[in-house]
Amino acid sequence: METELVTITATPVEIFVPAGLDPIIAGVKKKVEEFKSQKLNIEKKKDRDKLRSFSAKITKTKTYVDKARLEFVRDRKALLKIIDTEGKHFRDTLDEIKKDVRQPLTDWEEAEKIRVEKERQLEIFNLDYEEAIAENNIFDREKALAKKEAEFARIEEEKRQKEEVARLGKEQKEREERLKKEAAEEATRAAAKLVEAEKAAALKKAADAKAAIEKLERERIESIEREKNRKAEAERERIRAEKQAEIDKRAAIVKAKEDFERKAKAEKEKKDRAKAAAEIKAANKKHQAVINNKILDGLKKIGVSDELGKKIIRAVVTDKIKELTINY
């Protein structure tokens, strides 16, 4: 490839690799150093025109290489599309073949699942039935025992009630005598207590009023303090939320960067694999052409025409002559 600034002898396959363009860049830099050594005077129109022309050559070199890159990429994309199409066809066909071959085993597995499930349901039914019989026997025994216990409790309750009636009668008589005696003593004490009670009531009323006022003041102060604490907590929560939002934002940026780098790495690996496959195919094709030319030369030496020799080679390559093969 020839440009106005540098000569490019390498093919696109050779230059569009890591560091493949470095020699071209070095050539451009060398031309730039040579140009700068002229010590141009920017005040002169002639020198300005030289500078403008030289800058344009750099742009043309960039455009030339970039155009070659786009053509190179376009060819590779067409090749990749063919590879993907054929690969998908192969994968889908093999899946269908596998499904057809495995179908008897698949049908057996489905029938086996149904059989096993039926056996499991029968086992569960038998276990539930046996458990129900056992629980029914236990219920009958508990019912008979409860009946006996109830009869014994009834007899004990009748005995207890008789004893309780006798005891209450005795206590009632003793209580009446004691109340008569206490009534006389209480009348005396009641008069003295009435005076004390009125005095205590007045003191209590005053104390209650004071306590109510103090309570209202405490509640007012507590309310103010609660409101103050609520506002302080709300402010702390707002600050925590802002800090957490900043942390989440930074984490999202880091994750986005990592995702981008991971995607870029995967894309590069994919391109490298495609390039390697294309290079192998091109090398194989070139090798086959060399072998075919040698075979054609051999055929021509024994009197076979050029056209007939090519037909023979094509027939062998396309497996039309099954008993004859070419080793590449």
KANORNOR-V237855 format. One record per backbone hydrogen bond with DSSP energy under -0.5 kcal/mol. CO is the residue of the C=O (numbers start at 0). NH is the residue of the N-H. If there is no record, write none. Layout:
{{CO	NH} {CO	NH}}
This chain:
{{0	7} {5	2} {6	8} {10	13} {10	14} {11	15} {14	16} {16	19} {18	21} {20	24} {21	25} {22	26} {23	27} {24	28} {25	29} {26	30} {27	31} {28	32} {29	33} {30	34} {31	35} {32	36} {34	37} {35	38} {39	41} {40	43} {43	47} {44	48} {45	49} {46	50} {47	51} {48	52} {49	53} {50	54} {51	55} {52	56} {53	57} {54	58} {55	59} {56	60} {57	61} {58	62} {59	63} {60	64} {61	65} {62	66} {63	67} {64	68} {65	69} {66	70} {67	71} {68	72} {69	73} {70	74} {71	75} {72	76} {73	77} {74	78} {75	79} {76	80} {77	81} {78	82} {79	83} {80	84} {81	85} {82	86} {83	87} {84	88} {85	89} {86	90} {87	91} {88	92} {89	93} {90	94} {91	95} {92	96} {93	97} {94	98} {95	99} {96	100} {97	101} {98	102} {99	102} {101	105} {102	106} {103	107} {104	108} {105	109} {106	110} {107	111} {108	112} {109	113} {110	114} {111	115} {112	116} {113	117} {114	118} {115	119} {116	120} {117	121} {118	122} {119	123} {120	124} {121	125} {122	126} {123	127} {124	128} {125	129} {126	130} {127	131} {128	132} {129	133} {130	134} {131	135} {132	136} {133	137} {134	138} {135	139} {136	140} {137	141} {138	142} {139	143} {140	144} {141	145} {142	146} {143	147} {144	148} {145	149} {146	150} {147	151} {148	152} {149	153} {150	154} {151	155} {152	156} {153	157} {154	158} {155	159} {156	160} {157	161} {158	162} {159	163} {160	164} {161	165} {162	166} {163	167} {164	168} {165	169} {166	170} {167	171} {168	172} {169	173} {170	174} {171	175} {172	176} {173	177} {174	178} {175	179} {176	180} {177	181} {178	182} {179	183} {180	184} {181	185} {182	186} {183	187} {184	188} {185	189} {186	190} {187	191} {188	192} {189	193} {190	194} {191	195} {192	196} {193	197} {194	198} {195	199} {196	200} {197	201} {198	202} {199	203} {200	204} {201	205} {202	206} {203	207} {204	208} {205	209} {206	210} {207	211} {208	212} {209	213} {210	214} {211	215} {212	216} {213	217} {214	218} {215	219} {216	220} {217	221} {218	222} {219	223} {220	224} {221	225} {222	226} {223	227} {224	228} {225	229} {226	230} {227	231} {228	232} {229	233} {230	234} {231	235} {232	236} {233	237} {234	238} {235	239} {236	240} {237	241} {238	242} {239	243} {240	244} {241	245} {242	246} {243	247} {244	248} {245	249} {246	250} {247	251} {248	252} {249	253} {250	254} {251	255} {252	256} {253	257} {254	258} {255	259} {256	260} {257	261} {258	262} {259	263} {260	264} {261	265} {262	266} {263	267} {264	268} {265	269} {266	270} {267	271} {268	272} {269	273} {270	274} {271	275} {272	276} {273	277} {274	278} {275	279} {276	280} {277	281} {278	282} {279	283} {280	284} {281	285} {282	286} {283	287} {284	288} {285	289} {286	290} {287	291} {288	292} {289	293} {290	294} {291	295} {292	296} {293	297} {294	298} {295	299} {296	300} {297	301} {298	301} {298	303} {299	302} {304	308} {305	309} {306	310} {307	311} {308	312} {309	313} {310	314} {311	315} {312	316} {313	317} {314	319} {314	320} {315	318} {319	321} {320	323} {325	327}}
